[in-house]
Amino acid sequence: MPRLDPNRQLDPGDILLQQDSWFGSKFSHKLIMFGQSLTGRKAGSAKTTHVAIQCPFHGIAEASGSGTVKLSQVAGGERYKVFREVNANLGSLASAIAFNWASQANPIGYSKKGALLSISHDSNMGNMGTGRAQMYGQNAGSLTSDWADKGFFCSEFVVAVYQAAAFQAQQALTGMLSTDARHCS
């Protein structure tokens, strides 16, 4: 996925990586940066503290530390790196799934435990990760959140949404999508 010019308009399916600095950041983001700095095997930046996905006409969908998967607006004054899926159809489908999951009458919960444990797990797909990716795909259009009883943390939510979209589009899980969503951070 290519990084976008910051002055460009966001499209449905764009992935927003919130960048933070040690000074002036929330305590929870300091914990995230500290934990990610301890795991030298993880790709990306330890300064990435949150991730969300752009939805069509409705701001962003995110798994928020405030307790649920929800729809919200991009936080003013925050710094983001924005990535766009090369396949615009897959990005649009992922955006629609994210909107559906974030609009549940009985919201999907936030997984603090999953977020904490994610830095200590191997993110290789394996059989469990493949099974979860299939479950995400099978529940892409679900109108209930019963299937998501363990909740999501932010990066897990975005990877799961894209895995569900790939499953629905009958595309192979390659690149970022070949990561176990529950163990990514």
N, C-alpha and C positions, 0 to 999 in steps of 0.2 A: 504494500500500500504506500503510495507516495505521500510525502508531507506536503501540505498546501500552503500557499501564500496566505499570511494572516489577514490580508485585506479582502480575501475572496469570500463570497457568500457561502454559508453552510448548506449542504444538501442532505436530504434524508439518508441515514446510514453512515454519515461521517462519524468518526471516532474522535472524541475529544479527550486528550490526556492532560490533566491539570498538573502544572508544574509549580512547585512550592520551594521556598527557601527556608533554611533553619530559623532565621530571624523573622519574627512576625507571623509565623504560622501557628495553626491550632495545635494543641497538645497531641491530639490523635494523629495529625499529619507528621509531627515530629517522631512519634512512635513508628509510623510506617516508614519514614526515611531511615531511621536507625535500623529497623529490622531488615530492610532491603539492602542497606549498606553492609550488613553482616554476611549476606549470601552472595559471594562473588560469582557464583555460577549462573545467576539470573541475568538475562539480557535486559537492555534498557537502562534507564536512569533511576537512581535512588531518589531523585527529586520528583519523580512522578508519584503523586499521592492519591489521585482519583481518576476514574475514567467514566465516561458517559457516552451515549449514542444520540445523534440528532434524529428527531422524529419529524414527520411531515406536519408543518403548521402548528406544532404543539411544543416547541422548545426541545428539551432533552428528556430522555428516560435514563434513570440511574438507580442503582442500589445504594441507598444513602445510609450513612451511619446513624442517621436520626431514627432509623427503625424499619423502613420499608423500601420496596421497589416503587418508584413514583415518577410522575412527570413534574418537571420544574423548568426553570429558565437558567441560562448560562449566567453564572455569578459574575457580576460586574467587578472589575478590578483584578480579576484572577488571570493568570497566564496559562494558555493552553497550547499544546501542539495538536494540530488537527491532521488526521489521516483519512483518506478517501479510498474506499474499495474500488479497484480498477473496474470490476464488473458492476455497472450502475444498477442493473436489475437485482443483483444479489444485495446490494446496499439498500435499495428500496424495500425489498422483501424483509430484510433484517430490521429496518426501521418500523415497518408495520407490525412485526412480531413484538418488538420492544414496546411499541405503543400499546398493543393488546395486553401484554403482561403487566405493564405499569398502570393500566386502567382498571384492574380487577376490583370488583366491589369488596372482596375480601383480600386485601393486599398481600402480596408475597413479602415475607419478612426479610430482614437483613441478617446475614450470618456473621456475627462478630467472631465466633469461634472459627468459622471457616477462613475468615480473613487472617486471623492470627496464625492458624496452622499452615496456611498456604506457603509461607516462606520456608517452611521446613520440609515440604514435600517435593518429590520429583514430578515435573509437569509432563513427562512422557505419557502418551495416550493410554496404552495398555487396554486390557479387556474392560475394566471398570469405566474408564474414560469413554471408550467406544460405546458402551451400554448407556451411559448418561447422555452422550451426544444423540443417540437414537431416541431416547426418551424426550429430549428437548424438541427434536423434530416432530415426534408424534403429538406433542402438546403445544405446537406452535399456535394453533387456533383455539386452544382451550379457553373456555369462558369461566373456568374456576381455577383456583390456585392450589387445589388439593395435592397435585402431583409435586409441587415445589415445597414440601413440608420442611426441608432443611434450610430454606431461604437461599439468598445469594449475597455475595459481597461484590463490590463494583466491577472488578475485572472479570470475575466469574460470570456475572450477568451479561457483559458485552460479548464475551467469547461464546457463551451458551446461545445467545440470540443469533449470532452469525452461524453457529453450528446448526441451529434449527432451520435457518434460512437455506443453508446448503443441503440439508436433508430434504427439505420441501422441493428444492430445485433439482434434486438428484445429482448433486455435484460432490465430488470427492472432497474429503477433509484434508486439505494441504496447507502448508504454511502455518499461520497463526491458528488455523482451525484444527490442526493435528495435535493441539495441546489439550491436556485434560483440564477442562474449564474449572473444576473444583480445586485444582492445585496450581493455578496460575497466580502470579502476583506482580 
